Amino acid sequence: MFVVEYPGYADRSGKPTERTLEASADEAFRSLTTNSPIYLVGESLGTGVASYLAGRYPDKVAGVALLAP
């Protein structure tokens, strides 16, 4: 399991904009070092980020669960 804290939330600096959320998600996704299937889970605002990643990396994402989109 890998959890990403968005810019501007909790202790992470920055502002939560579409651009910063996508950049943060890209950075986190690219840091994964696994050959195992990757499943994304997004809740609320995170559903947009999970959908973005699934569209950007369709060959690496095995599934997506969207909770309260």
PDB file of N, H, CA, C and O in Angstrom:
ATOM      1  N   MET A   1       0.851  -1.164   0.000  1.00  0.00           N
ATOM      2  CA  MET A   1       0.000   0.000   0.000  1.00  0.00           C
ATOM      3  C   MET A   1       0.902   1.234   0.000  1.00  0.00           C
ATOM      4  O   MET A   1       1.907   1.289   0.709  1.00  0.00           O
ATOM      5  N   PHE A   2       0.525   2.205  -0.798  1.00  0.00           N
ATOM      6  H   PHE A   2      -0.291   2.160  -1.373  1.00  0.00           H
ATOM      7  CA  PHE A   2       1.265   3.457  -0.908  1.00  0.00           C
ATOM      8  C   PHE A   2       0.249   4.586  -0.842  1.00  0.00           C
ATOM      9  O   PHE A   2      -0.628   4.671  -1.702  1.00  0.00           O
ATOM     10  N   VAL A   3       0.346   5.448   0.151  1.00  0.00           N
ATOM     11  H   VAL A   3       1.058   5.378   0.850  1.00  0.00           H
ATOM     12  CA  VAL A   3      -0.611   6.534   0.349  1.00  0.00           C
ATOM     13  C   VAL A   3       0.071   7.854   0.024  1.00  0.00           C
ATOM     14  O   VAL A   3       1.193   8.108   0.464  1.00  0.00           O
ATOM     15  N   VAL A   4      -0.610   8.689  -0.745  1.00  0.00           N
ATOM     16  H   VAL A   4      -1.521   8.483  -1.102  1.00  0.00           H
ATOM     17  CA  VAL A   4      -0.054   9.984  -1.144  1.00  0.00           C
ATOM     18  C   VAL A   4      -0.832  11.099  -0.454  1.00  0.00           C
ATOM     19  O   VAL A   4      -2.060  11.147  -0.523  1.00  0.00           O
ATOM     20  N   GLU A   5      -0.111  11.986   0.206  1.00  0.00           N
ATOM     21  H   GLU A   5       0.887  11.947   0.262  1.00  0.00           H
ATOM     22  CA  GLU A   5      -0.735  13.166   0.800  1.00  0.00           C
ATOM     23  C   GLU A   5      -0.644  14.292  -0.218  1.00  0.00           C
ATOM     24  O   GLU A   5       0.430  14.561  -0.756  1.00  0.00           O
ATOM     25  N   TYR A   6      -1.750  14.941  -0.480  1.00  0.00           N
ATOM     26  H   TYR A   6      -2.623  14.723  -0.043  1.00  0.00           H
ATOM     27  CA  TYR A   6      -1.796  15.987  -1.491  1.00  0.00           C
ATOM     28  C   TYR A   6      -1.116  17.269  -1.024  1.00  0.00           C
ATOM     29  O   TYR A   6      -1.102  17.564   0.171  1.00  0.00           O
ATOM     30  N   PRO A   7      -0.557  18.028  -1.953  1.00  0.00           N
ATOM     31  CA  PRO A   7      -0.009  19.340  -1.600  1.00  0.00           C
ATOM     32  C   PRO A   7      -1.091  20.207  -0.948  1.00  0.00           C
ATOM     33  O   PRO A   7      -2.224  20.278  -1.423  1.00  0.00           O
ATOM     34  N   GLY A   8      -0.715  20.854   0.135  1.00  0.00           N
ATOM     35  H   GLY A   8       0.206  20.797   0.520  1.00  0.00           H
ATOM     36  CA  GLY A   8      -1.659  21.721   0.842  1.00  0.00           C
ATOM     37  C   GLY A   8      -2.493  21.015   1.896  1.00  0.00           C
ATOM     38  O   GLY A   8      -3.297  21.650   2.578  1.00  0.00           O
ATOM     39  N   TYR A   9      -2.311  19.701   2.038  1.00  0.00           N
ATOM     40  H   TYR A   9      -1.657  19.185   1.484  1.00  0.00           H
ATOM     41  CA  TYR A   9      -3.047  18.935   3.038  1.00  0.00           C
ATOM     42  C   TYR A   9      -2.077  18.448   4.099  1.00  0.00           C
ATOM     43  O   TYR A   9      -0.907  18.187   3.820  1.00  0.00           O
ATOM     44  N   ALA A  10      -2.582  18.331   5.318  1.00  0.00           N
ATOM     45  H   ALA A  10      -3.533  18.543   5.544  1.00  0.00           H
ATOM     46  CA  ALA A  10      -1.787  17.846   6.460  1.00  0.00           C
ATOM     47  C   ALA A  10      -0.461  18.608   6.533  1.00  0.00           C
ATOM     48  O   ALA A  10      -0.449  19.838   6.570  1.00  0.00           O
ATOM     49  N   ASP A  11       0.643  17.880   6.554  1.00  0.00           N
ATOM     50  H   ASP A  11       0.634  16.881   6.524  1.00  0.00           H
ATOM     51  CA  ASP A  11       1.959  18.520   6.711  1.00  0.00           C
ATOM     52  C   ASP A  11       2.650  18.810   5.380  1.00  0.00           C
ATOM     53  O   ASP A  11       3.792  19.270   5.377  1.00  0.00           O
ATOM     54  N   ARG A  12       1.997  18.558   4.267  1.00  0.00           N
ATOM     55  H   ARG A  12       1.070  18.185   4.269  1.00  0.00           H
ATOM     56  CA  ARG A  12       2.640  18.767   2.969  1.00  0.00           C
ATOM     57  C   ARG A  12       2.425  20.200   2.492  1.00  0.00           C
ATOM     58  O   ARG A  12       1.298  20.694   2.455  1.00  0.00           O
ATOM     59  N   SER A  13       3.514  20.850   2.132  1.00  0.00           N
ATOM     60  H   SER A  13       4.429  20.448   2.161  1.00  0.00           H
ATOM     61  CA  SER A  13       3.420  22.238   1.678  1.00  0.00           C
ATOM     62  C   SER A  13       2.849  22.303   0.262  1.00  0.00           C
ATOM     63  O   SER A  13       2.753  21.289  -0.429  1.00  0.00           O
ATOM     64  N   GLY A  14       2.480  23.489  -0.151  1.00  0.00           N
ATOM     65  H   GLY A  14       2.558  24.314   0.409  1.00  0.00           H
ATOM     66  CA  GLY A  14       1.949  23.702  -1.492  1.00  0.00           C
ATOM     67  C   GLY A  14       0.466  23.987  -1.480  1.00  0.00           C
ATOM     68  O   GLY A  14      -0.168  24.051  -0.427  1.00  0.00           O
ATOM     69  N   LYS A  15      -0.073  24.158  -2.672  1.00  0.00           N
ATOM     70  H   LYS A  15       0.442  24.106  -3.528  1.00  0.00           H
ATOM     71  CA  LYS A  15      -1.503  24.408  -2.830  1.00  0.00           C
ATOM     72  C   LYS A  15      -2.127  23.276  -3.625  1.00  0.00           C
ATOM     73  O   LYS A  15      -1.522  22.777  -4.574  1.00  0.00           O
ATOM     74  N   PRO A  16      -3.336  22.865  -3.250  1.00  0.00           N
ATOM     75  CA  PRO A  16      -3.996  21.772  -3.953  1.00  0.00           C
ATOM     76  C   PRO A  16      -4.696  22.256  -5.236  1.00  0.00           C
ATOM     77  O   PRO A  16      -5.891  22.552  -5.235  1.00  0.00           O
ATOM     78  N   THR A  17      -3.936  22.325  -6.308  1.00  0.00           N
ATOM     79  H   THR A  17      -2.966  22.084  -6.309  1.00  0.00           H
ATOM     80  CA  THR A  17      -4.514  22.673  -7.610  1.00  0.00           C
ATOM     81  C   THR A  17      -4.506  21.421  -8.493  1.00  0.00           C
ATOM     82  O   THR A  17      -3.855  20.430  -8.161  1.00  0.00           O
ATOM     83  N   GLU A  18      -5.210  21.468  -9.587  1.00  0.00           N
ATOM     84  H   GLU A  18      -5.738  22.273  -9.857  1.00  0.00           H
ATOM     85  CA  GLU A  18      -5.224  20.322 -10.492  1.00  0.00           C
ATOM     86  C   GLU A  18      -3.795  19.967 -10.917  1.00  0.00           C
ATOM     87  O   GLU A  18      -3.420  18.795 -10.927  1.00  0.00           O
ATOM     88  N   ARG A  19      -3.024  20.958 -11.258  1.00  0.00           N
ATOM     89  H   ARG A  19      -3.329  21.911 -11.250  1.00  0.00           H
ATOM     90  CA  ARG A  19      -1.651  20.728 -11.707  1.00  0.00           C
ATOM     91  C   ARG A  19      -0.786  20.104 -10.614  1.00  0.00           C
ATOM     92  O   ARG A  19      -0.042  19.160 -10.883  1.00  0.00           O
ATOM     93  N   THR A  20      -0.873  20.623  -9.371  1.00  0.00           N
ATOM     94  H   THR A  20      -1.477  21.390  -9.152  1.00  0.00           H
ATOM     95  CA  THR A  20      -0.021  20.092  -8.303  1.00  0.00           C
ATOM     96  C   THR A  20      -0.462  18.693  -7.875  1.00  0.00           C
ATOM     97  O   THR A  20       0.370  17.856  -7.522  1.00  0.00           O
ATOM     98  N   LEU A  21      -1.776  18.441  -7.908  1.00  0.00           N
ATOM     99  H   LEU A  21      -2.451  19.120  -8.195  1.00  0.00           H
ATOM    100  CA  LEU A  21      -2.262  17.104  -7.563  1.00  0.00           C
ATOM    101  C   LEU A  21      -1.776  16.083  -8.578  1.00  0.00           C
ATOM    102  O   LEU A  21      -1.329  14.999  -8.204  1.00  0.00           O
ATOM    103  N   GLU A  22      -1.859  16.420  -9.859  1.00  0.00           N
ATOM    104  H   GLU A  22      -2.222  17.301 -10.163  1.00  0.00           H
ATOM    105  CA  GLU A  22      -1.412  15.502 -10.908  1.00  0.00           C
ATOM    106  C   GLU A  22       0.097  15.300 -10.848  1.00  0.00           C
ATOM    107  O   GLU A  22       0.575  14.178 -11.015  1.00  0.00           O
ATOM    108  N   ALA A  23       0.849  16.361 -10.615  1.00  0.00           N
ATOM    109  H   ALA A  23       0.461  17.273 -10.479  1.00  0.00           H
ATOM    110  CA  ALA A  23       2.308  16.242 -10.520  1.00  0.00           C
ATOM    111  C   ALA A  23       2.704  15.379  -9.321  1.00  0.00           C
ATOM    112  O   ALA A  23       3.618  14.559  -9.416  1.00  0.00           O
ATOM    113  N   SER A  24       2.024  15.563  -8.208  1.00  0.00           N
ATOM    114  H   SER A  24       1.282  16.229  -8.131  1.00  0.00           H
ATOM    115  CA  SER A  24       2.291  14.775  -7.010  1.00  0.00           C
ATOM    116  C   SER A  24       1.980  13.299  -7.257  1.00  0.00           C
ATOM    117  O   SER A  24       2.747  12.419  -6.865  1.00  0.00           O
ATOM    118  N   ALA A  25       0.861  13.042  -7.902  1.00  0.00           N
ATOM    119  H   ALA A  25       0.238  13.757  -8.221  1.00  0.00           H
ATOM    120  CA  ALA A  25       0.466  11.669  -8.205  1.00  0.00           C
ATOM    121  C   ALA A  25       1.448  11.024  -9.173  1.00  0.00           C
ATOM    122  O   ALA A  25       1.822   9.865  -8.989  1.00  0.00           O
ATOM    123  N   ASP A  26       1.873  11.755 -10.203  1.00  0.00           N
ATOM    124  H   ASP A  26       1.569  12.696 -10.353  1.00  0.00           H
ATOM    125  CA  ASP A  26       2.864  11.235 -11.155  1.00  0.00           C
ATOM    126  C   ASP A  26       4.165  10.875 -10.441  1.00  0.00           C
ATOM    127  O   ASP A  26       4.732   9.806 -10.666  1.00  0.00           O
ATOM    128  N   GLU A  27       4.625  11.770  -9.588  1.00  0.00           N
ATOM    129  H   GLU A  27       4.164  12.638  -9.405  1.00  0.00           H
ATOM    130  CA  GLU A  27       5.865  11.529  -8.855  1.00  0.00           C
ATOM    131  C   GLU A  27       5.759  10.266  -7.995  1.00  0.00           C
ATOM    132  O   GLU A  27       6.672   9.441  -7.979  1.00  0.00           O
ATOM    133  N   ALA A  28       4.658  10.125  -7.295  1.00  0.00           N
ATOM    134  H   ALA A  28       3.916  10.796  -7.308  1.00  0.00           H
ATOM    135  CA  ALA A  28       4.449   8.957  -6.441  1.00  0.00           C
ATOM    136  C   ALA A  28       4.363   7.683  -7.279  1.00  0.00           C
ATOM    137  O   ALA A  28       4.961   6.666  -6.928  1.00  0.00           O
ATOM    138  N   PHE A  29       3.631   7.735  -8.368  1.00  0.00           N
ATOM    139  H   PHE A  29       3.144   8.561  -8.653  1.00  0.00           H
ATOM    140  CA  PHE A  29       3.445   6.557  -9.210  1.00  0.00           C
ATOM    141  C   PHE A  29       4.778   6.098  -9.802  1.00  0.00           C
ATOM    142  O   PHE A  29       5.078   4.904  -9.820  1.00  0.00           O
ATOM    143  N   ARG A  30       5.563   7.040 -10.278  1.00  0.00           N
ATOM    144  H   ARG A  30       5.320   8.010 -10.264  1.00  0.00           H
ATOM    145  CA  ARG A  30       6.855   6.697 -10.877  1.00  0.00           C
ATOM    146  C   ARG A  30       7.847   6.169  -9.841  1.00  0.00           C
ATOM    147  O   ARG A  30       8.812   5.497 -10.205  1.00  0.00           O
ATOM    148  N   SER A  31       7.627   6.458  -8.565  1.00  0.00           N
ATOM    149  H   SER A  31       6.843   7.003  -8.269  1.00  0.00           H
ATOM    150  CA  SER A  31       8.533   5.971  -7.530  1.00  0.00           C
ATOM    151  C   SER A  31       8.251   4.522  -7.136  1.00  0.00           C
ATOM    152  O   SER A  31       9.052   3.906  -6.433  1.00  0.00           O
ATOM    153  N   LEU A  32       7.133   3.980  -7.579  1.00  0.00           N
ATOM    154  H   LEU A  32       6.482   4.480  -8.151  1.00  0.00           H
ATOM    155  CA  LEU A  32       6.815   2.586  -7.272  1.00  0.00           C
ATOM    156  C   LEU A  32       7.802   1.671  -7.984  1.00  0.00           C
ATOM    157  O   LEU A  32       8.015   1.804  -9.189  1.00  0.00           O
ATOM    158  N   THR A  33       8.393   0.765  -7.261  1.00  0.00           N
ATOM    159  H   THR A  33       8.220   0.657  -6.282  1.00  0.00           H
ATOM    160  CA  THR A  33       9.355  -0.161  -7.850  1.00  0.00           C
ATOM    161  C   THR A  33       8.825  -1.582  -7.714  1.00  0.00           C
ATOM    162  O   THR A  33       9.314  -2.373  -6.908  1.00  0.00           O
ATOM    163  N   THR A  34       7.834  -1.878  -8.505  1.00  0.00           N
ATOM    164  H   THR A  34       7.436  -1.235  -9.159  1.00  0.00           H
ATOM    165  CA  THR A  34       7.220  -3.193  -8.431  1.00  0.00           C
ATOM    166  C   THR A  34       6.853  -3.673  -9.826  1.00  0.00           C
ATOM    167  O   THR A  34       6.550  -2.879 -10.716  1.00  0.00           O
ATOM    168  N   ASN A  35       6.886  -4.966  -9.995  1.00  0.00           N
ATOM    169  H   ASN A  35       7.132  -5.611  -9.272  1.00  0.00           H
ATOM    170  CA  ASN A  35       6.393  -5.579 -11.216  1.00  0.00           C
ATOM    171  C   ASN A  35       5.026  -6.198 -10.975  1.00  0.00           C
ATOM    172  O   ASN A  35       4.443  -6.807 -11.872  1.00  0.00           O
ATOM    173  N   SER A  36       4.520  -6.039  -9.762  1.00  0.00           N
ATOM    174  H   SER A  36       4.993  -5.545  -9.033  1.00  0.00           H
ATOM    175  CA  SER A  36       3.211  -6.558  -9.401  1.00  0.00           C
ATOM    176  C   SER A  36       2.125  -5.664  -9.986  1.00  0.00           C
ATOM    177  O   SER A  36       2.381  -4.502 -10.300  1.00  0.00           O
ATOM    178  N   PRO A  37       0.918  -6.196 -10.133  1.00  0.00           N
ATOM    179  CA  PRO A  37      -0.184  -5.351 -10.615  1.00  0.00           C
ATOM    180  C   PRO A  37      -0.403  -4.172  -9.662  1.00  0.00           C
ATOM    181  O   PRO A  37      -0.248  -4.309  -8.448  1.00  0.00           O
ATOM    182  N   ILE A  38      -0.761  -3.031 -10.216  1.00  0.00           N
ATOM    183  H   ILE A  38      -0.887  -2.920 -11.201  1.00  0.00           H
ATOM    184  CA  ILE A  38      -1.023  -1.838  -9.422  1.00  0.00           C
ATOM    185  C   ILE A  38      -2.516  -1.539  -9.486  1.00  0.00           C
ATOM    186  O   ILE A  38      -3.088  -1.402 -10.567  1.00  0.00           O
ATOM    187  N   TYR A  39      -3.132  -1.441  -8.323  1.00  0.00           N
ATOM    188  H   TYR A  39      -2.667  -1.553  -7.445  1.00  0.00           H
ATOM    189  CA  TYR A  39      -4.544  -1.089  -8.204  1.00  0.00           C
ATOM    190  C   TYR A  39      -4.629   0.277  -7.540  1.00  0.00           C
ATOM    191  O   TYR A  39      -3.970   0.527  -6.531  1.00  0.00           O
ATOM    192  N   LEU A  40      -5.426   1.141  -8.098  1.00  0.00           N
ATOM    193  H   LEU A  40      -5.962   0.938  -8.918  1.00  0.00           H
ATOM    194  CA  LEU A  40      -5.594   2.492  -7.560  1.00  0.00           C
ATOM    195  C   LEU A  40      -6.918   2.597  -6.826  1.00  0.00           C
ATOM    196  O   LEU A  40      -7.929   2.055  -7.273  1.00  0.00           O
ATOM    197  N   VAL A  41      -6.910   3.293  -5.702  1.00  0.00           N
ATOM    198  H   VAL A  41      -6.089   3.733  -5.339  1.00  0.00           H
ATOM    199  CA  VAL A  41      -8.129   3.574  -4.950  1.00  0.00           C
ATOM    200  C   VAL A  41      -8.166   5.067  -4.700  1.00  0.00           C
ATOM    201  O   VAL A  41      -7.211   5.645  -4.181  1.00  0.00           O
ATOM    202  N   GLY A  42      -9.279   5.689  -5.074  1.00  0.00           N
ATOM    203  H   GLY A  42     -10.054   5.219  -5.495  1.00  0.00           H
ATOM    204  CA  GLY A  42      -9.444   7.110  -4.827  1.00  0.00           C
ATOM    205  C   GLY A  42     -10.768   7.361  -4.139  1.00  0.00           C
ATOM    206  O   GLY A  42     -11.781   6.742  -4.465  1.00  0.00           O
ATOM    207  N   GLU A  43     -10.752   8.276  -3.183  1.00  0.00           N
ATOM    208  H   GLU A  43      -9.929   8.779  -2.918  1.00  0.00           H
ATOM    209  CA  GLU A  43     -11.982   8.661  -2.482  1.00  0.00           C
ATOM    210  C   GLU A  43     -12.182  10.154  -2.648  1.00  0.00           C
ATOM    211  O   GLU A  43     -11.242  10.934  -2.500  1.00  0.00           O
ATOM    212  N   SER A  44     -13.413  10.554  -2.956  1.00  0.00           N
ATOM    213  H   SER A  44     -14.177   9.920  -3.077  1.00  0.00           H
ATOM    214  CA  SER A  44     -13.774  11.953  -3.102  1.00  0.00           C
ATOM    215  C   SER A  44     -12.863  12.629  -4.120  1.00  0.00           C
ATOM    216  O   SER A  44     -12.835  12.218  -5.280  1.00  0.00           O
ATOM    217  N   LEU A  45     -12.121  13.651  -3.718  1.00  0.00           N
ATOM    218  H   LEU A  45     -12.144  13.985  -2.775  1.00  0.00           H
ATOM    219  CA  LEU A  45     -11.210  14.340  -4.628  1.00  0.00           C
ATOM    220  C   LEU A  45     -10.198  13.372  -5.243  1.00  0.00           C
ATOM    221  O   LEU A  45      -9.769  13.555  -6.382  1.00  0.00           O
ATOM    222  N   GLY A  46      -9.829  12.361  -4.498  1.00  0.00           N
ATOM    223  H   GLY A  46     -10.178  12.212  -3.572  1.00  0.00           H
ATOM    224  CA  GLY A  46      -8.864  11.372  -4.972  1.00  0.00           C
ATOM    225  C   GLY A  46      -9.357  10.551  -6.148  1.00  0.00           C
ATOM    226  O   GLY A  46      -8.549   9.929  -6.838  1.00  0.00           O
ATOM    227  N   THR A  47     -10.664  10.531  -6.398  1.00  0.00           N
ATOM    228  H   THR A  47     -11.320  11.036  -5.838  1.00  0.00           H
ATOM    229  CA  THR A  47     -11.157   9.778  -7.553  1.00  0.00           C
ATOM    230  C   THR A  47     -10.687  10.418  -8.862  1.00  0.00           C
ATOM    231  O   THR A  47     -10.423   9.721  -9.841  1.00  0.00           O
ATOM    232  N   GLY A  48     -10.586  11.736  -8.870  1.00  0.00           N
ATOM    233  H   GLY A  48     -10.801  12.303  -8.074  1.00  0.00           H
ATOM    234  CA  GLY A  48     -10.079  12.414 -10.062  1.00  0.00           C
ATOM    235  C   GLY A  48      -8.614  12.106 -10.286  1.00  0.00           C
ATOM    236  O   GLY A  48      -8.177  11.922 -11.422  1.00  0.00           O
ATOM    237  N   VAL A  49      -7.853  12.050  -9.202  1.00  0.00           N
ATOM    238  H   VAL A  49      -8.207  12.199  -8.279  1.00  0.00           H
ATOM    239  CA  VAL A  49      -6.426  11.754  -9.297  1.00  0.00           C
ATOM    240  C   VAL A  49      -6.219  10.301  -9.722  1.00  0.00           C
ATOM    241  O   VAL A  49      -5.371  10.024 -10.570  1.00  0.00           O
ATOM    242  N   ALA A  50      -6.979   9.374  -9.145  1.00  0.00           N
ATOM    243  H   ALA A  50      -7.668   9.599  -8.456  1.00  0.00           H
ATOM    244  CA  ALA A  50      -6.868   7.966  -9.532  1.00  0.00           C
ATOM    245  C   ALA A  50      -7.243   7.784 -11.003  1.00  0.00           C
ATOM    246  O   ALA A  50      -6.588   7.027 -11.719  1.00  0.00           O
ATOM    247  N   SER A  51      -8.279   8.464 -11.450  1.00  0.00           N
ATOM    248  H   SER A  51      -8.811   9.079 -10.868  1.00  0.00           H
ATOM    249  CA  SER A  51      -8.687   8.387 -12.860  1.00  0.00           C
ATOM    250  C   SER A  51      -7.608   8.960 -13.771  1.00  0.00           C
ATOM    251  O   SER A  51      -7.332   8.411 -14.837  1.00  0.00           O
ATOM    252  N   TYR A  52      -7.010  10.047 -13.352  1.00  0.00           N
ATOM    253  H   TYR A  52      -7.235  10.493 -12.486  1.00  0.00           H
ATOM    254  CA  TYR A  52      -5.919  10.647 -14.114  1.00  0.00           C
ATOM    255  C   TYR A  52      -4.776   9.644 -14.285  1.00  0.00           C
ATOM    256  O   TYR A  52      -4.280   9.449 -15.395  1.00  0.00           O
ATOM    257  N   LEU A  53      -4.359   9.010 -13.190  1.00  0.00           N
ATOM    258  H   LEU A  53      -4.761   9.168 -12.288  1.00  0.00           H
ATOM    259  CA  LEU A  53      -3.263   8.048 -13.255  1.00  0.00           C
ATOM    260  C   LEU A  53      -3.613   6.845 -14.127  1.00  0.00           C
ATOM    261  O   LEU A  53      -2.776   6.367 -14.892  1.00  0.00           O
ATOM    262  N   ALA A  54      -4.838   6.360 -14.014  1.00  0.00           N
ATOM    263  H   ALA A  54      -5.518   6.748 -13.393  1.00  0.00           H
ATOM    264  CA  ALA A  54      -5.260   5.220 -14.827  1.00  0.00           C
ATOM    265  C   ALA A  54      -5.209   5.564 -16.315  1.00  0.00           C
ATOM    266  O   ALA A  54      -4.840   4.723 -17.136  1.00  0.00           O
ATOM    267  N   GLY A  55      -5.571   6.776 -16.657  1.00  0.00           N
ATOM    268  H   GLY A  55      -5.870   7.458 -15.990  1.00  0.00           H
ATOM    269  CA  GLY A  55      -5.513   7.204 -18.049  1.00  0.00           C
ATOM    270  C   GLY A  55      -4.092   7.446 -18.529  1.00  0.00           C
ATOM    271  O   GLY A  55      -3.777   7.211 -19.695  1.00  0.00           O
ATOM    272  N   ARG A  56      -3.247   7.908 -17.643  1.00  0.00           N
ATOM    273  H   ARG A  56      -3.504   8.099 -16.695  1.00  0.00           H
ATOM    274  CA  ARG A  56      -1.854   8.211 -18.006  1.00  0.00           C
ATOM    275  C   ARG A  56      -0.991   6.956 -18.098  1.00  0.00           C
ATOM    276  O   ARG A  56      -0.065   6.896 -18.907  1.00  0.00           O
ATOM    277  N   TYR A  57      -1.290   5.957 -17.275  1.00  0.00           N
ATOM    278  H   TYR A  57      -2.043   6.006 -16.617  1.00  0.00           H
ATOM    279  CA  TYR A  57      -0.494   4.727 -17.219  1.00  0.00           C
ATOM    280  C   TYR A  57      -1.376   3.483 -17.412  1.00  0.00           C
ATOM    281  O   TYR A  57      -1.372   2.597 -16.557  1.00  0.00           O
ATOM    282  N   PRO A  58      -2.119   3.402 -18.500  1.00  0.00           N
ATOM    283  CA  PRO A  58      -3.061   2.290 -18.664  1.00  0.00           C
ATOM    284  C   PRO A  58      -2.394   0.919 -18.734  1.00  0.00           C
ATOM    285  O   PRO A  58      -3.016  -0.083 -18.381  1.00  0.00           O
ATOM    286  N   ASP A  59      -1.156   0.857 -19.176  1.00  0.00           N
ATOM    287  H   ASP A  59      -0.651   1.671 -19.462  1.00  0.00           H
ATOM    288  CA  ASP A  59      -0.460  -0.426 -19.273  1.00  0.00           C
ATOM    289  C   ASP A  59       0.079  -0.910 -17.932  1.00  0.00           C
ATOM    290  O   ASP A  59       0.481  -2.067 -17.810  1.00  0.00           O
ATOM    291  N   LYS A  60       0.092  -0.035 -16.921  1.00  0.00           N
ATOM    292  H   LYS A  60      -0.235   0.905 -17.020  1.00  0.00           H
ATOM    293  CA  LYS A  60       0.631  -0.401 -15.615  1.00  0.00           C
ATOM    294  C   LYS A  60      -0.451  -0.537 -14.538  1.00  0.00           C
ATOM    295  O   LYS A  60      -0.189  -1.092 -13.470  1.00  0.00           O
ATOM    296  N   VAL A  61      -1.651  -0.041 -14.805  1.00  0.00           N
ATOM    297  H   VAL A  61      -1.863   0.410 -15.672  1.00  0.00           H
ATOM    298  CA  VAL A  61      -2.731  -0.066 -13.811  1.00  0.00           C
ATOM    299  C   VAL A  61      -3.647  -1.256 -14.090  1.00  0.00           C
ATOM    300  O   VAL A  61      -4.219  -1.380 -15.173  1.00  0.00           O
ATOM    301  N   ALA A  62      -3.773  -2.128 -13.086  1.00  0.00           N
ATOM    302  H   ALA A  62      -3.308  -2.027 -12.206  1.00  0.00           H
ATOM    303  CA  ALA A  62      -4.589  -3.328 -13.231  1.00  0.00           C
ATOM    304  C   ALA A  62      -6.055  -3.085 -12.882  1.00  0.00           C
ATOM    305  O   ALA A  62      -6.927  -3.833 -13.324  1.00  0.00           O
ATOM    306  N   GLY A  63      -6.332  -2.056 -12.099  1.00  0.00           N
ATOM    307  H   GLY A  63      -5.623  -1.448 -11.739  1.00  0.00           H
ATOM    308  CA  GLY A  63      -7.715  -1.788 -11.712  1.00  0.00           C
ATOM    309  C   GLY A  63      -7.827  -0.491 -10.931  1.00  0.00           C
ATOM    310  O   GLY A  63      -6.845   0.037 -10.409  1.00  0.00           O
ATOM    311  N   VAL A  64      -9.067   0.008 -10.869  1.00  0.00           N
ATOM    312  H   VAL A  64      -9.864  -0.421 -11.293  1.00  0.00           H
ATOM    313  CA  VAL A  64      -9.340   1.271 -10.188  1.00  0.00           C
ATOM    314  C   VAL A  64     -10.628   1.131  -9.382  1.00  0.00           C
ATOM    315  O   VAL A  64     -11.625   0.614  -9.887  1.00  0.00           O
ATOM    316  N   ALA A  65     -10.610   1.591  -8.131  1.00  0.00           N
ATOM    317  H   ALA A  65      -9.800   2.011  -7.721  1.00  0.00           H
ATOM    318  CA  ALA A  65     -11.814   1.666  -7.296  1.00  0.00           C
ATOM    319  C   ALA A  65     -12.037   3.125  -6.950  1.00  0.00           C
ATOM    320  O   ALA A  65     -11.154   3.786  -6.404  1.00  0.00           O
ATOM    321  N   LEU A  66     -13.219   3.624  -7.271  1.00  0.00           N
ATOM    322  H   LEU A  66     -13.936   3.087  -7.715  1.00  0.00           H
ATOM    323  CA  LEU A  66     -13.563   5.017  -6.994  1.00  0.00           C
ATOM    324  C   LEU A  66     -14.659   5.055  -5.944  1.00  0.00           C
ATOM    325  O   LEU A  66     -15.757   4.540  -6.159  1.00  0.00           O
ATOM    326  N   LEU A  67     -14.351   5.676  -4.795  1.00  0.00           N
ATOM    327  H   LEU A  67     -13.459   6.095  -4.621  1.00  0.00           H
ATOM    328  CA  LEU A  67     -15.292   5.747  -3.679  1.00  0.00           C
ATOM    329  C   LEU A  67     -15.819   7.163  -3.549  1.00  0.00           C
ATOM    330  O   LEU A  67     -15.042   8.100  -3.368  1.00  0.00           O
ATOM    331  N   ALA A  68     -17.101   7.324  -3.635  1.00  0.00           N
ATOM    332  H   ALA A  68     -17.732   6.563  -3.782  1.00  0.00           H
ATOM    333  CA  ALA A  68     -17.762   8.631  -3.509  1.00  0.00           C
ATOM    334  C   ALA A  68     -17.182   9.667  -4.470  1.00  0.00           C
ATOM    335  O   ALA A  68     -16.723  10.727  -4.044  1.00  0.00           O
ATOM    336  N   PRO A  69     -17.205   9.348  -5.795  1.00  0.00           N
ATOM    337  CA  PRO A  69     -16.642  10.329  -6.754  1.00  0.00           C
ATOM    338  C   PRO A  69     -17.450  11.599  -6.839  1.00  0.00           C
ATOM    339  O   PRO A  69     -17.100  12.504  -7.597  1.00  0.00           O
TER     340      PRO A  69
END
